[in-house]
Amino acid sequence: MHEIIHTTAAPAAIGPYNQAVRAGNFVFASGQLGLDPATGVLAEGVEAQARQALANLQAVLQAAGATFADVVKTTIFLTDMGDFQTVNTVYAAAFAADPPARSTVQVAALPRGGAVEIEMIAYQP
């Protein structure tokens, strides 16, 4: 049994997927780009995109009744590993205490020309 999570406070899915799915005690949040949920426009620059992607994920988690404190695993996708430190600084501010497990990988391209995409898994006992 699973529950589809959706909120208008984050960009709508741009493909055949959902913003998040709750399965038992887990919330699997799909990757978010730095798109403004109101306009669908990509934020300017990797730092702004990372901030917006995290804001979008926060909205999705909130719709599921979760917070960043519930996140146990994240994956960051970068189109340029040279942006690692910039994104890492933004990310560290969001997870100042007890950050979750994380992977960061470089990819050839992201949808809409994004520079960063972040996905999360949250657990609520």
C-alpha positions in Angstrom: 0.0 0.0 0.0 1.3 3.5 -0.8 0.1 7.0 -0.9 0.8 9.6 -3.5 2.0 13.0 -2.2 1.3 16.2 -4.1 1.6 19.9 -3.3 1.2 23.0 -5.4 3.9 24.6 -3.2 6.5 22.7 -5.3 6.7 22.4 -9.1 4.4 19.8 -10.7 6.1 16.7 -12.1 7.5 17.3 -15.6 7.1 13.6 -16.5 5.2 10.5 -15.6 6.1 10.5 -11.9 4.8 11.9 -8.6 6.4 14.5 -6.4 6.6 11.9 -3.6 5.3 8.5 -2.6 4.7 7.3 1.0 5.3 3.6 1.5 4.9 2.5 5.1 7.1 4.8 7.2 9.1 6.0 4.3 8.6 9.0 2.1 10.4 8.9 -1.3 10.7 12.4 -2.7 11.4 12.6 -6.4 14.3 14.7 -7.5 13.7 18.5 -7.5 15.3 21.0 -9.8 15.6 24.7 -8.9 12.3 25.6 -10.6 10.1 28.3 -9.1 6.8 26.5 -8.4 4.7 29.6 -9.4 6.4 30.3 -12.7 8.2 27.1 -13.7 11.3 29.2 -14.4 14.7 27.8 -13.4 16.6 29.9 -10.9 19.7 31.7 -12.1 22.9 30.0 -11.2 23.8 26.8 -9.3 23.6 28.3 -5.8 20.1 29.7 -6.4 19.0 26.4 -8.1 20.3 24.4 -5.0 18.4 26.7 -2.7 15.2 26.4 -4.7 15.5 22.6 -5.1 15.8 22.3 -1.3 12.8 24.7 -0.8 10.8 22.5 -3.2 11.8 19.4 -1.4 10.9 21.0 2.0 7.4 21.8 0.5 7.0 18.2 -0.7 8.1 16.7 2.6 5.7 19.1 4.5 2.8 17.9 2.3 3.8 14.4 3.6 3.9 15.5 7.2 7.7 15.3 7.2 10.6 17.7 7.7 14.3 17.7 6.9 14.9 16.2 10.4 13.2 13.0 9.0 15.4 12.7 6.0 17.7 9.6 6.1 19.2 9.7 2.6 19.7 12.2 -0.2 21.2 12.1 -3.7 22.5 15.2 -5.4 23.0 15.2 -9.2 25.3 17.8 -10.6 26.1 18.6 -14.2 29.5 19.9 -13.2 31.4 18.5 -10.2 33.1 21.9 -10.1 29.9 23.1 -8.4 30.3 20.6 -5.6 31.5 23.1 -3.0 28.9 25.7 -3.8 26.0 23.2 -3.5 27.6 21.6 -0.5 27.6 25.0 1.3 23.9 25.5 0.6 23.1 21.9 1.5 25.0 22.1 4.8 22.9 25.1 5.9 19.7 23.0 5.4 21.2 20.0 7.4 23.2 21.8 10.1 22.6 19.1 12.7 22.8 15.3 12.1 22.8 15.4 8.2 21.5 12.3 6.4 23.5 9.8 4.4 24.2 11.3 0.9 25.6 10.5 -2.5 26.6 13.1 -5.0 27.1 12.2 -8.7 27.9 14.1 -11.9 25.5 13.6 -14.8 25.7 14.5 -18.4 22.5 16.7 -18.3 19.4 17.4 -16.3 15.9 18.3 -17.4 15.2 21.9 -18.4 19.0 22.6 -18.4 19.2 22.4 -14.6 22.6 22.4 -12.9 21.5 20.5 -9.8 18.8 18.1 -8.8 18.2 16.7 -5.3 16.1 13.7 -4.2 15.4 12.6 -0.7 14.2 9.7 1.4 12.5 10.4 4.8 11.6 8.0 7.5 8.9 8.5 10.1 8.7 5.9 12.8 
